[in-house]
């Protein structure tokens, strides 16, 4: 039996001819080549620049809506509950959703009834009260309304600045249509410049309420009650 190794120049060399190592070396070379290709491909994939696909919004209003939602989310996340208040209470400072219109300046959003900030629309049984309500319905129909709660009024009602997806302020829109009055006592005159000429004569009952002339209201209500009796 021949030894598996032959001594040559003081070193042991494998006798390939007798043990068929030529084919074995070829398989090793192929394996190493494939491994090298895989390693190079992996390194190229790992070092490729990051690419992000930018999709342009379809309309300008989409951009405004996204900006508004991002702003609201940023405000909500930055708000911290005051001492003794719960996290749930702080999260209710911003609500959004489809709005159910109660009257010209009152909405229900996400089961919360809110009164529009800084304006006064006529009551439903007052002149232009129905028109103010349907104007608000037209503004809110099929749209998401964002309500930033500012506090409660003297009757305990929730007051909020309400805006549409495109950023329009509902209080401002109703004043511009001549169907609500700015209430400087609460708005600090934010909507006074939007009032059309002669609107305070048109909405005289709302104007009387702002000026504390409740006897005007009482007289009007009495006349309305008398008319109902006669009819």
C-alpha positions as CSV (number, residue, x, y, z in Angstrom):
1,X,0.0,0.0,0.0
2,X,1.4,3.4,-1.0
3,X,1.4,6.2,1.5
4,X,-1.1,8.9,0.9
5,X,1.6,11.6,0.9
6,X,4.9,11.8,-0.8
7,X,7.9,13.6,0.7
8,X,9.2,16.3,-1.6
9,X,11.8,18.9,-0.6
10,X,11.0,18.2,3.0
11,X,7.3,18.9,2.7
12,X,4.4,16.5,2.4
13,X,2.4,16.9,-0.8
14,X,-0.9,15.2,-1.5
15,X,-0.8,12.7,-4.3
16,X,-3.6,14.1,-6.4
17,X,-3.3,11.7,-9.3
18,X,-3.9,8.7,-7.2
19,X,-6.7,10.1,-5.0
20,X,-8.7,12.1,-7.7
21,X,-8.1,15.5,-6.2
22,X,-8.3,17.3,-9.5
23,X,-12.1,17.2,-9.6
24,X,-12.3,18.1,-5.9
25,X,-10.2,21.3,-6.5
26,X,-12.5,22.3,-9.4
27,X,-15.6,22.1,-7.1
28,X,-13.9,24.2,-4.5
29,X,-13.0,26.9,-7.0
30,X,-16.6,27.0,-8.3
31,X,-17.9,27.2,-4.7
32,X,-15.5,30.0,-3.9
33,X,-16.4,32.0,-7.0
34,X,-20.1,31.8,-6.2
35,X,-19.5,32.8,-2.7
36,X,-17.5,35.8,-3.9
37,X,-20.3,36.9,-6.2
38,X,-22.8,36.6,-3.4
39,X,-20.6,38.7,-1.0
40,X,-20.1,41.4,-3.6
41,X,-23.8,41.6,-4.4
42,X,-24.7,41.9,-0.7
43,X,-22.1,44.6,-0.1
44,X,-23.4,46.6,-3.1
45,X,-27.0,46.2,-1.9
46,X,-26.0,47.4,1.7
47,X,-24.2,50.4,0.4
48,X,-26.8,51.6,-2.1
49,X,-28.2,55.2,-1.4
50,X,-31.6,55.3,0.3
51,X,-34.3,56.4,-2.1
52,X,-37.7,57.5,-1.2
53,X,-40.6,58.0,-3.7
54,X,-42.2,61.4,-3.5
55,X,-45.8,61.5,-4.5
56,X,-47.1,64.9,-5.2
57,X,-50.5,65.7,-3.6
58,X,-53.2,66.0,-6.2
59,X,-54.4,69.5,-5.2
60,X,-53.4,72.5,-3.1
61,X,-56.2,71.8,-0.7
62,X,-54.6,68.3,0.0
63,X,-51.4,70.1,1.0
64,X,-53.2,72.5,3.3
65,X,-55.2,69.6,4.8
66,X,-52.1,67.6,5.5
67,X,-50.3,70.6,6.9
68,X,-53.3,71.3,9.2
69,X,-53.5,67.7,10.4
70,X,-49.8,67.7,11.1
71,X,-50.1,71.0,13.0
72,X,-52.9,69.6,15.1
73,X,-51.1,66.4,15.8
74,X,-48.1,68.4,16.9
75,X,-50.1,70.5,19.2
76,X,-51.8,67.5,20.7
77,X,-48.5,65.7,21.3
78,X,-46.9,68.8,22.9
79,X,-49.7,69.5,25.3
80,X,-49.1,68.2,28.8
81,X,-51.8,67.7,31.4
82,X,-51.8,70.3,34.2
83,X,-51.2,69.3,37.8
84,X,-54.0,67.1,39.0
85,X,-55.5,66.6,35.5
86,X,-55.6,63.3,33.7
87,X,-54.1,62.4,30.4
88,X,-57.6,61.7,29.0
89,X,-58.6,65.3,29.8
90,X,-55.6,66.7,27.9
91,X,-56.3,64.6,24.9
92,X,-59.9,66.0,24.6
93,X,-58.5,69.5,23.8
94,X,-58.6,68.5,20.1
95,X,-61.4,66.6,18.5
96,X,-62.2,65.9,14.8
97,X,-64.8,64.2,12.7
98,X,-67.9,64.7,10.7
99,X,-70.2,67.4,12.2
100,X,-73.9,67.4,13.0
101,X,-75.2,70.9,12.8
102,X,-77.5,71.9,15.7
103,X,-77.9,75.5,14.7
104,X,-75.8,78.3,13.1
105,X,-73.1,78.4,15.8
106,X,-73.5,74.9,17.4
107,X,-72.1,71.6,16.2
108,X,-71.8,68.1,17.5
109,X,-68.4,66.4,16.7
110,X,-67.5,63.0,17.9
111,X,-70.4,63.0,20.4
112,X,-69.3,66.4,21.8
113,X,-71.4,69.4,21.4
114,X,-69.3,72.5,20.7
115,X,-70.2,76.2,20.3
116,X,-68.3,78.2,17.6
117,X,-65.6,80.4,19.1
118,X,-66.1,84.2,19.0
119,X,-69.3,84.6,17.0
120,X,-73.1,84.7,17.6
121,X,-75.6,83.4,15.1
122,X,-79.4,83.9,15.4
123,X,-81.4,81.4,17.3
124,X,-83.5,78.9,15.3
125,X,-86.8,80.7,16.0
126,X,-85.3,84.1,15.2
127,X,-85.0,85.8,11.8
128,X,-82.3,84.2,9.7
129,X,-81.8,81.4,12.3
130,X,-82.8,78.6,9.8
131,X,-80.7,80.2,7.1
132,X,-77.7,80.3,9.3
133,X,-78.1,76.6,10.2
134,X,-78.4,75.5,6.5
135,X,-75.4,77.7,5.6
136,X,-73.4,75.8,8.2
137,X,-74.7,72.5,6.9
138,X,-73.5,73.4,3.4
139,X,-70.0,74.3,4.8
140,X,-69.6,71.0,6.8
141,X,-71.4,68.5,4.5
142,X,-69.1,65.6,3.7
143,X,-66.0,67.2,5.3
144,X,-64.0,66.5,8.4
145,X,-64.2,69.3,11.0
146,X,-61.3,70.0,13.4
147,X,-62.3,71.5,16.7
148,X,-59.6,73.1,19.0
149,X,-61.3,73.5,22.3
150,X,-60.7,76.8,24.0
151,X,-62.8,76.3,27.2
152,X,-66.4,76.6,28.4
153,X,-68.8,79.4,28.2
154,X,-70.8,80.9,31.2
155,X,-73.4,78.2,30.6
156,X,-70.9,75.3,30.8
157,X,-71.0,74.7,27.0
158,X,-67.8,73.6,25.3
159,X,-66.3,76.4,23.0
160,X,-64.0,75.5,20.2
161,X,-62.3,77.1,17.1
162,X,-63.6,74.9,14.3
163,X,-61.9,74.6,10.9
164,X,-62.3,72.6,7.8
165,X,-59.8,70.3,6.1
166,X,-58.7,73.2,3.8
167,X,-58.0,75.4,6.8
168,X,-61.1,77.6,6.6
169,X,-62.4,78.9,9.9
170,X,-66.1,78.2,10.3
171,X,-66.7,81.2,12.5
172,X,-65.1,83.5,9.9
173,X,-67.1,81.9,7.0
174,X,-70.5,82.4,8.7
175,X,-69.6,86.0,9.6
176,X,-68.6,86.7,6.0
177,X,-71.9,85.4,4.8
178,X,-73.8,87.9,7.0
179,X,-75.3,85.1,9.1
180,X,-73.4,85.6,12.4
181,X,-71.9,88.5,14.3
182,X,-68.5,88.8,15.8
183,X,-68.6,88.8,19.6
184,X,-65.7,91.0,20.7
185,X,-66.2,90.1,24.3
186,X,-64.9,86.6,23.5
187,X,-63.1,87.0,20.2
188,X,-61.3,90.3,21.0
189,X,-62.6,91.6,17.7
190,X,-61.0,88.8,15.6
191,X,-64.0,88.7,13.1
192,X,-65.2,92.3,13.3
193,X,-63.6,93.3,10.0
194,X,-65.4,90.4,8.2
195,X,-68.9,91.7,9.0
196,X,-70.8,93.0,5.9
197,X,-72.2,96.5,6.1
198,X,-75.6,96.7,7.8
199,X,-75.4,93.1,9.3
200,X,-76.0,94.3,12.8
201,X,-79.4,95.8,11.8
202,X,-80.2,92.6,9.9
203,X,-79.3,90.4,12.9
204,X,-80.7,92.9,15.4
205,X,-81.7,90.2,18.0
206,X,-78.2,88.9,18.2
207,X,-76.8,92.4,18.4
208,X,-79.3,93.1,21.3
209,X,-78.1,90.1,23.2
210,X,-74.4,91.2,22.9
211,X,-75.3,94.6,24.2
212,X,-77.3,93.1,27.2
213,X,-80.6,94.4,26.0
214,X,-82.5,91.2,27.0
215,X,-85.8,93.1,27.2
216,X,-85.7,93.2,23.4
217,X,-85.5,89.4,23.4
218,X,-88.3,89.1,25.8
219,X,-90.6,91.4,23.8
220,X,-89.9,89.4,20.6
221,X,-90.5,86.1,22.3
222,X,-93.8,87.4,23.7
223,X,-95.0,88.5,20.3
224,X,-94.0,85.1,18.8
225,X,-96.0,83.3,21.6
226,X,-99.0,85.5,21.0
227,X,-98.9,84.7,17.3
228,X,-98.8,81.0,18.0
229,X,-101.8,81.2,20.2
230,X,-103.8,83.1,17.5
231,X,-102.8,80.6,14.8
